[in-house]
Amino acid sequence: MLPVIGMLIGQLSGLFLLGIELMLMISAAVLLLNGFLFYWIMKFNNRNSLFENQIG
């Protein structure tokens, strides 16, 4: 997350200029990564397993 914030701050300050195509590709990659991580978390964590982990 920090590299993305650093790129955003650099872009806003004029340190480097990213084209719209590169920004869209980076956004799509982050979106796909977030979707995969959300699916992975939902697959391995459910109410029953979380409840059983807290009890014993």
C-alpha positions as CSV (number, residue, x, y, z in Angstrom):
1,M,0.0,0.0,0.0
2,L,2.8,2.4,0.8
3,P,4.3,2.2,-2.7
4,V,1.0,3.1,-4.2
5,I,0.6,6.1,-1.8
6,G,4.2,7.1,-2.7
7,M,3.4,7.0,-6.4
8,L,0.2,9.1,-5.8
9,I,2.1,11.7,-3.9
10,G,4.9,11.8,-6.5
11,Q,2.3,12.2,-9.3
12,L,0.6,15.0,-7.4
13,S,3.8,16.9,-6.7
14,G,5.0,16.6,-10.3
15,L,8.0,14.4,-9.5
16,F,7.1,12.1,-12.3
17,L,4.2,11.9,-14.7
18,L,2.3,8.7,-15.3
19,G,0.0,8.3,-18.3
20,I,-3.6,7.4,-18.0
21,E,-2.9,3.9,-19.4
22,L,-0.3,3.1,-16.7
23,M,-2.6,4.4,-14.0
24,L,-5.4,2.3,-15.3
25,M,-3.2,-0.8,-15.4
26,I,-2.0,-0.2,-11.9
27,S,-5.6,0.3,-10.7
28,A,-6.7,-2.9,-12.5
29,A,-3.9,-4.9,-10.9
30,V,-4.8,-3.6,-7.4
31,L,-8.4,-4.3,-8.0
32,L,-7.6,-7.9,-9.1
33,L,-5.4,-8.4,-6.1
34,N,-8.0,-7.1,-3.7
35,G,-10.6,-9.4,-5.3
36,F,-8.4,-12.4,-5.0
37,L,-7.5,-11.6,-1.4
38,F,-11.2,-11.1,-0.5
39,Y,-12.1,-14.4,-2.1
40,W,-9.3,-16.2,-0.3
41,I,-10.3,-14.7,3.1
42,M,-13.9,-15.6,2.6
43,K,-13.0,-19.2,1.5
44,F,-10.9,-20.0,4.6
45,N,-12.8,-18.0,7.2
46,N,-16.3,-18.8,8.1
47,R,-18.4,-18.4,11.3
48,N,-18.1,-21.9,12.5
49,S,-14.3,-22.1,12.2
50,L,-13.9,-18.7,13.8
51,F,-16.2,-19.7,16.7
52,E,-14.3,-23.0,17.2
53,N,-10.9,-21.2,17.2
54,Q,-12.1,-18.9,20.0
55,I,-13.5,-21.7,22.2
56,G,-10.7,-24.1,22.1
